[in-house]
């Protein structure tokens, strides 16, 4: 009953159509007027009637749905809720609320003590960076954890202390960070970057590491290293752990020149942006896109520029599942029609014809002859074979790129992006590189 008597004061306003704080003030004024002007009449109301009203209102508010909702939020939410209710029932409103408040504070302190920061090892093209994301509230209770994390950074490592999500940092913690930044890190040979600190903390945001592909970074990379960076990026993309990048900083840093580490030839499909699915920043790759990721002459020229002139170390030919261009190529060859006849688009036939080089007409079926799921699997296999053929065409039609592969300066690998999962599967062919890569070997199958 005491709990309900508190809740009903707000629920009455809501049920009466109240929308602002003024409704609560007006409700309070009405209560005061009643108490001052007609206390005798109020005392005539039977307590049983008040109890019935409060119980009815309480049952509506404290419904099983509310308890289920609190339970679904986990024990950290449900236990303070349940303990508060029990304390109010067993004691009185004031004592019960104070007990509940104390329990809640203990849970908050325990949570804050256990998780004052989040450690994320970011793999940039220039090297690994340990990002330490501080919690929303960082108190003196967190000093031991933060101090241990900072001192565990290996010699020669780089740490980024990220306070962008932090509203309050205890002065003791600020002193710890300042001392580590100014003194301890230099003694340990650790580079420290700071970002997101509020102006009144007397910390200047600065980044000491290179988070884009510079000339120095590019020159120190190998085709295998670049492949590893792309694989790691896709794993982060799948896990939802993408690197937090300052794109405005990258715009300024790359304005004077670009030194991408790879060139990616992919489809124009809106679901396959290479920079996103490989978790890359500005200036990291050349991205060439055409329907069906075919090796047209101008695209081969673009890749020659990327590798011969700009110094990229890897070419990735990336197809994808559920490719519209591939599906169209399959439908057209099976129906023995041209793209112009089927769609009225006069410039599609050259593109479709390139993809159809991977298709054996003997394996075609009419639309009503495909089994459920068979057409999709067949088209996805054509996409894979189209990637393999494109690698061959690049080597065949570009003497410049062929020479770089034979010299071991670049590699040309294939990849298939699954639009339903976001995963990129890399593979190699006999023409991918001078030395065999640690990738599955792919051959034509359609």
TAVENKA-V892818 format. One record per residue. N is the residue number from 0. RES is the residue in one small letter. SS is DSSP state (A for helix, B for strand, O for the rest). PHI is phi in degrees with one decimal (* if undefined). NEAR is the number of other ideal C-beta (glycine too) atoms within 10 Angstrom. Layout:
# TAVENKA-V892818
<<N,RES,SS,PHI,NEAR> <N,RES,SS,PHI,NEAR>>
This chain:
# TAVENKA-V892818
<<0,x,O,*,13> <1,x,A,-59.8,16> <2,x,A,-61.5,18> <3,x,A,-65.2,22> <4,x,A,-63.4,14> <5,x,A,-77.7,11> <6,x,A,-63.0,16> <7,x,A,-63.1,18> <8,x,A,-63.1,13> <9,x,A,-87.1,14> <10,x,A,-66.9,14> <11,x,A,-60.7,14> <12,x,A,-60.3,19> <13,x,A,-64.5,10> <14,x,A,-67.2,11> <15,x,O,-83.8,10> <16,x,O,96.4,7> <17,x,O,-65.0,15> <18,x,O,-124.3,8> <19,x,O,-129.2,9> <20,x,A,-64.7,9> <21,x,A,-61.0,10> <22,x,A,-64.4,16> <23,x,A,-67.1,14> <24,x,A,-64.2,11> <25,x,A,-62.4,14> <26,x,A,-61.0,16> <27,x,A,-62.7,11> <28,x,A,-62.7,10> <29,x,A,-61.8,10> <30,x,A,-62.9,12> <31,x,A,-62.9,10> <32,x,A,-60.8,10> <33,x,A,-65.0,12> <34,x,A,-66.1,10> <35,x,A,-77.6,8> <36,x,A,-93.1,10> <37,x,O,-141.7,11> <38,x,A,-64.4,10> <39,x,A,-64.9,7> <40,x,A,-64.3,9> <41,x,A,-62.4,12> <42,x,A,-70.3,8> <43,x,A,-78.4,8> <44,x,O,-70.6,10> <45,x,O,-61.2,8> <46,x,A,-62.0,9> <47,x,A,-63.0,8> <48,x,A,-66.7,9> <49,x,A,-61.7,13> <50,x,A,-61.8,12> <51,x,A,-63.0,11> <52,x,A,-62.8,14> <53,x,A,-67.4,17> <54,x,A,-64.9,12> <55,x,A,-61.1,12> <56,x,A,-65.0,17> <57,x,A,-62.9,17> <58,x,A,-63.9,11> <59,x,A,-70.2,13> <60,x,A,-79.6,14> <61,x,O,-89.5,14> <62,x,O,-80.0,11> <63,x,A,-55.9,8> <64,x,A,-61.9,8> <65,x,A,-63.5,11> <66,x,A,-64.2,14> <67,x,A,-64.9,11> <68,x,A,-63.0,13> <69,x,A,-65.6,15> <70,x,A,-64.3,13> <71,x,A,-66.5,9> <72,x,O,-79.5,11> <73,x,O,104.1,9> <74,x,A,-64.3,10> <75,x,A,-67.0,12> <76,x,A,-93.7,15> <77,x,A,-74.5,16> <78,x,A,-61.1,14> <79,x,A,-58.8,21> <80,x,A,-61.6,18> <81,x,A,-67.8,16> <82,x,A,-64.6,17> <83,x,A,-62.4,20> <84,x,A,-61.4,15> <85,x,A,-62.4,13> <86,x,A,-65.8,19> <87,x,A,-65.5,21> <88,x,A,-66.5,12> <89,x,A,-80.9,10> <90,x,O,-118.7,14> <91,x,O,-146.6,11> <92,x,A,-60.5,15> <93,x,A,-63.7,10> <94,x,A,-63.0,13> <95,x,A,-62.8,20> <96,x,A,-65.0,17> <97,x,A,-63.6,13> <98,x,A,-63.2,18> <99,x,A,-62.3,19> <100,x,A,-63.3,12> <101,x,A,-62.9,14> <102,x,A,-62.2,17> <103,x,A,-62.4,17> <104,x,A,-61.8,11> <105,x,A,-61.8,11> <106,x,A,-63.5,16> <107,x,A,-64.5,13> <108,x,A,-63.6,12> <109,x,A,-63.5,12> <110,x,A,-65.0,12> <111,x,A,-66.7,16> <112,x,A,-70.9,13> <113,x,A,-79.3,9> <114,x,O,-127.5,11> <115,x,O,-79.4,21> <116,x,B,-156.2,19> <117,x,B,-128.3,12> <118,x,B,-98.4,11> <119,x,B,-133.2,16> <120,x,B,-89.3,9> <121,x,B,-97.2,21> <122,x,B,-104.4,16> <123,x,B,-90.8,19> <124,x,O,-62.7,26> <125,x,O,-92.0,18> <126,x,B,138.6,15> <127,x,B,-84.1,12> <128,x,B,-131.8,22> <129,x,B,-87.2,19> <130,x,B,-92.5,19> <131,x,B,-108.5,19> <132,x,B,-91.6,17> <133,x,B,-75.1,22> <134,x,O,-72.3,20> <135,x,O,-63.0,9> <136,x,B,-123.8,14> <137,x,B,-116.4,24> <138,x,O,-105.9,16> <139,x,A,-64.1,11> <140,x,A,-64.7,15> <141,x,A,-92.0,24> <142,x,A,-58.1,16> <143,x,A,-61.3,11> <144,x,A,-65.2,15> <145,x,A,-66.2,20> <146,x,A,-62.3,16> <147,x,A,-64.5,9> <148,x,A,-62.5,17> <149,x,A,-66.7,23> <150,x,A,-75.3,12> <151,x,O,-83.4,11> <152,x,O,-65.6,20> <153,x,O,-67.2,12> <154,x,O,-58.5,8> <155,x,O,84.1,10> <156,x,O,-82.9,17> <157,x,B,-133.7,22> <158,x,B,-125.3,24> <159,x,B,-114.1,22> <160,x,B,-94.0,24> <161,x,B,-107.3,19> <162,x,O,-114.0,22> <163,x,O,-66.8,12> <164,x,O,-101.6,11> <165,x,O,-101.7,20> <166,x,O,-94.9,10> <167,x,B,-142.3,11> <168,x,B,-126.4,21> <169,x,O,-59.7,15> <170,x,A,-53.7,9> <171,x,A,-63.3,13> <172,x,A,-71.1,21> <173,x,A,-62.7,16> <174,x,A,-63.7,11> <175,x,A,-61.8,19> <176,x,A,-65.0,23> <177,x,A,-62.4,14> <178,x,A,-65.3,13> <179,x,A,-66.7,22> <180,x,A,-66.7,19> <181,x,A,-85.5,10> <182,x,A,-124.1,10> <183,x,A,-60.6,16> <184,x,A,-62.0,20> <185,x,A,-67.9,12> <186,x,A,-68.0,9> <187,x,A,-92.6,15> <188,x,O,69.2,11> <189,x,O,-109.2,20> <190,x,B,-85.8,17> <191,x,B,-121.8,20> <192,x,B,-116.6,18> <193,x,B,-125.4,20> <194,x,B,-151.6,17> <195,x,O,87.1,17> <196,x,O,-78.7,20> <197,x,O,-67.5,13> <198,x,A,-58.6,8> <199,x,A,-77.1,6> <200,x,A,-89.1,16> <201,x,O,61.0,9> <202,x,O,-113.9,19> <203,x,O,-95.9,8> <204,x,O,-63.4,13> <205,x,B,-156.7,10> <206,x,O,-113.4,16> <207,x,O,-97.8,13> <208,x,O,-108.0,15> <209,x,O,-94.2,15> <210,x,O,-106.6,25> <211,x,O,-147.0,23> <212,x,O,-85.1,28> <213,x,O,-90.7,18> <214,x,A,-60.5,11> <215,x,A,-65.8,10> <216,x,A,-64.2,18> <217,x,A,-60.8,22> <218,x,A,-66.3,10> <219,x,O,-90.1,12> <220,x,O,-94.1,22> <221,x,O,-117.0,15> <222,x,A,-54.6,26> <223,x,A,-66.0,14> <224,x,A,-65.0,13> <225,x,A,-64.2,26> <226,x,A,-58.6,24> <227,x,A,-62.9,14> <228,x,A,-63.2,22> <229,x,A,-66.7,26> <230,x,A,-64.0,14> <231,x,A,-62.9,14> <232,x,A,-62.5,23> <233,x,A,-67.8,20> <234,x,A,-64.1,15> <235,x,A,-65.0,16> <236,x,A,-59.3,18> <237,x,A,-66.5,14> <238,x,A,-83.4,10> <239,x,O,70.5,7> <240,x,O,-118.8,13> <241,x,O,-65.5,13> <242,x,O,-66.1,16> <243,x,O,-81.2,15> <244,x,O,-112.2,16> <245,x,O,-95.4,14> <246,x,A,-67.8,10> <247,x,A,-63.5,9> <248,x,A,-67.9,15> <249,x,A,-66.4,16> <250,x,A,-59.2,12> <251,x,A,-66.6,10> <252,x,A,-71.0,18> <253,x,A,-99.2,18> <254,x,O,-63.9,10> <255,x,O,-83.6,6> <256,x,O,172.0,10> <257,x,O,-129.9,19> <258,x,O,-140.6,20> <259,x,O,-60.3,26> <260,x,O,-88.1,26> <261,x,B,-150.2,30> <262,x,B,-120.5,27> <263,x,B,-114.8,29> <264,x,B,-97.9,30> <265,x,B,-135.2,22> <266,x,O,-82.0,23> <267,x,O,-81.0,12> <268,x,O,-50.1,20> <269,x,O,-66.7,6> <270,x,O,-93.6,14> <271,x,O,-125.4,21> <272,x,O,-71.6,14> <273,x,A,-60.2,25> <274,x,A,-61.2,14> <275,x,A,-79.8,13> <276,x,A,-72.9,24> <277,x,O,-104.4,26> <278,x,O,50.9,23> <279,x,O,-116.2,27> <280,x,O,-109.2,20> <281,x,O,-67.2,20> <282,x,O,81.5,22> <283,x,O,-87.4,30> <284,x,B,-141.1,26> <285,x,B,-86.7,21> <286,x,B,-120.0,19> <287,x,B,-106.7,22> <288,x,B,-129.4,16> <289,x,O,-153.5,18> <290,x,A,-56.3,18> <291,x,A,79.8,25> <292,x,A,39.0,31> <293,x,O,-89.4,22> <294,x,O,-94.1,23> <295,x,O,-70.2,18> <296,x,A,-58.8,9> <297,x,A,-67.7,8> <298,x,A,-73.3,18> <299,x,A,-63.0,20> <300,x,A,-61.3,14> <301,x,A,-63.4,17> <302,x,A,-71.5,24> <303,x,A,-61.4,19> <304,x,A,-61.2,14> <305,x,A,-58.8,27> <306,x,A,-91.2,25> <307,x,A,-77.6,16> <308,x,A,-90.9,9> <309,x,O,-88.6,16> <310,x,O,88.2,18> <311,x,O,-62.4,26> <312,x,O,-104.0,23> <313,x,B,-147.0,26> <314,x,B,-112.5,29> <315,x,B,-114.8,26> <316,x,B,-98.4,28> <317,x,B,-118.1,26> <318,x,B,-95.4,28> <319,x,B,-153.8,23> <320,x,O,-74.3,20> <321,x,O,54.0,15> <322,x,O,-79.0,26> <323,x,A,-63.5,14> <324,x,A,-65.9,23> <325,x,A,-68.2,30> <326,x,A,-59.0,18> <327,x,A,-64.9,22> <328,x,A,-62.1,28> <329,x,A,-65.8,26> <330,x,A,-61.9,17> <331,x,A,-69.7,22> <332,x,A,-70.2,19> <333,x,A,-73.7,19> <334,x,A,-93.6,13> <335,x,O,58.0,9> <336,x,O,-122.5,12> <337,x,O,-93.9,15> <338,x,A,-64.7,20> <339,x,A,-63.4,13> <340,x,A,-68.2,11> <341,x,A,-81.5,14> <342,x,A,-118.4,14> <343,x,O,82.2,8> <344,x,O,-90.5,13> <345,x,O,-78.5,10> <346,x,O,-107.0,8> <347,x,O,-86.8,20> <348,x,A,-62.5,16> <349,x,A,-62.2,11> <350,x,A,-68.4,19> <351,x,A,-63.8,25> <352,x,A,-60.8,15> <353,x,A,-61.1,21> <354,x,A,-67.2,28> <355,x,A,-68.9,19> <356,x,O,-65.2,13> <357,x,O,-91.1,22> <358,x,O,-109.0,22> <359,x,O,-87.1,11> <360,x,A,-54.9,9> <361,x,A,-68.5,5> <362,x,A,-91.5,13> <363,x,O,-74.2,15> <364,x,O,-137.3,13> <365,x,O,-73.3,8> <366,x,A,-52.4,9> <367,x,A,-85.9,5> <368,x,A,-99.2,10> <369,x,O,-74.5,15> <370,x,O,-77.1,8> <371,x,O,-55.9,6> <372,x,O,83.6,8> <373,x,A,-69.7,11> <374,x,A,-63.7,17> <375,x,A,-63.6,13> <376,x,A,-64.3,12> <377,x,A,-63.3,20> <378,x,A,-64.9,21> <379,x,A,-64.9,19> <380,x,A,-68.5,18> <381,x,A,-62.9,25> <382,x,A,-59.0,28> <383,x,A,-64.0,23> <384,x,A,-65.5,23> <385,x,A,-64.4,30> <386,x,A,-64.0,25> <387,x,A,-60.4,24> <388,x,A,-65.5,20> <389,x,A,-62.5,27> <390,x,A,-59.6,25> <391,x,A,-62.6,15> <392,x,A,-63.9,18> <393,x,A,-61.4,22> <394,x,A,-62.6,19> <395,x,A,-73.6,13> <396,x,A,-97.1,14> <397,x,O,-122.5,22> <398,x,A,-67.7,10> <399,x,A,-67.1,14> <400,x,A,-70.6,23> <401,x,A,-60.8,15> <402,x,A,-64.9,12> <403,x,A,-64.1,22> <404,x,A,-66.7,22> <405,x,A,-64.7,12> <406,x,O,-86.0,9> <407,x,O,77.8,12> <408,x,O,-83.7,17> <409,x,O,-136.4,27> <410,x,B,-133.4,24> <411,x,B,-121.7,28> <412,x,B,-115.2,25> <413,x,B,-102.6,27> <414,x,B,-154.0,27> <415,x,B,-128.9,22> <416,x,B,-96.1,24> <417,x,O,-91.1,13> <418,x,O,-69.8,14> <419,x,O,-88.6,8> <420,x,O,-120.0,9> <421,x,O,86.4,15> <422,x,O,-88.9,14> <423,x,B,-104.6,23> <424,x,B,-104.9,15> <425,x,B,-87.8,20> <426,x,B,-153.4,19> <427,x,B,-122.4,21> <428,x,O,-123.1,21> <429,x,O,-63.0,13> <430,x,O,-105.5,15> <431,x,O,-74.8,26> <432,x,O,-159.4,22> <433,x,O,-68.3,13> <434,x,O,-106.9,9> <435,x,O,-64.5,10> <436,x,O,-94.1,16> <437,x,O,-84.8,9> <438,x,O,-135.9,19> <439,x,B,-61.0,10> <440,x,B,-88.2,11> <441,x,O,-110.4,21> <442,x,O,-133.7,10> <443,x,O,-68.2,14> <444,x,O,-130.6,11> <445,x,O,-91.7,16>>
